[in-house]
Amino acid sequence: MEKLIIEGNRPLKGEVEISGSKNAALPIMAATLLTDEPCIIRRVPKLRDTMTMLKLLRSLGKRAELSGHEVIVESKGSLRHVAEYQLVSTMRGSFCVLGPLLAKLHKARVSLPGGCVIGVRPVDLHLKGLHALGTKIEIENGYVVATAKNLRGTSVYLGGVFGSSVLATANVLMAATLAKGQTTIESAACEPEIENLCYFLQAMGAQIDGVGSHRLVVSGVKRLHGARFDIIPDRIEAGTYILLAAATRSDIRIKGAHYAHLWALVDKLDQMGIRVINQNNVIRLEHQWRLKPVGVTTHPYPGFPTDLQAQFMSLMTITPGVSIITERVYPDRFIHIAELHRMGADIRREGSNAIIQGVKVLHGAPVMASDLRASAGLVIAGLMAKGRTEIHRMYHLERGYENLDDKLMGLGAKVYREKE
Ligand code: UD1
């Protein structure tokens, strides 16, 4: 295992290129199970999670290779219908092979992913949607066993206690593409990653109306064909670099992101006194000398993303006054607070709220990475802090940030890896 060492408190400078979106790539790679024809997916980021999805596709009987940033998926005989615990438990995104396997093979046995440090993370909405399409669902020894002689179109409401679900929408949508008749998904997730998945499915021959909205109408077709497709830029990686620039008051150029996917963040930073400017597909920041505290509430898209909450909290730790974060997607996603305390932050948690009293400076410390985005928040804190920060278990970062240390070094940061 490796740890990431950061010598903080130095301004950054230069240019960083945003990679393809992890959360778009995972369901799109799973969607290749819907066809026997070859699919070529470009701009796939080289990450632990995308490698796990390649392994999963291979374990299901596909030939799946990554060359540069291009994934080629081809058939080599018949598909298998079992997604094993080892691959699903390391990455929840694996659960989105359930819908495609069911649509293609009329049966699937997919491990339940289990909880993780950000909360319980149930899959009831996935199962509700697939059941509505005519699937018999049983839970056997930790696996979802799903069978459907014929999937048939229906109307199903996928809103949950915490709003719409991204991967439940992906699963039900993919199953519906090959169902008989018309399926309407009400309260569908409208994240850009779901929109990207819809465009890929359309490129494969699926008929979907309402793309990008909370109401998806799918007219089932008999078969889907192969397609060539580009993944969108990763809005969470872009948001992380924007917050890193804000927190270190740096002048960095962030290239290749979709500004339109970042409005909730851009607006919040504007309220704090940081203007985020987009010129010719390059994002830069204009900093005011004194930051103003704000309140941030996470919501499904187009609201403020929960996947940027930890990174935003790091910026708030040095913002004068009292800032508040309310977590409405994962009410327990606050594991990073204890690590930020170790660096001198003043944060109090009250239920799903975090109350942050700005301090003058953070100090470097050994800290523990616990999940992907919490770890990104610690990287930002380490870059702001005086002295040396050690981030243990840095493999969490490798799940979602392509070439993180190289990209940071390219911006002049003093970061390096050491063996644990
Ligand atoms: C996806 C993202 C993840 C992001 C999350 C929320 C991928 C691979 N991961 O995860 O990075 O943090 O969206 O934007 O795309 N819920 C239920 N029942 C369900 C499913 C979800 O109650 O059946 C709840 C969850 O516990 C959570 C909320 O709904 O409170 C949203 O979760 P969901 O959108 O499903 O997250 P994922 O799709 O797993």
Residues whose N, C-alpha, C, O or C-beta is under 5 A from the ligand:
A	BS01	UD1	N23 G93 R121 P122 V123 D124 L125 H126 G160 F162 G163 S164 S165 V166 L167 A168 T306 D307 V329 Y330
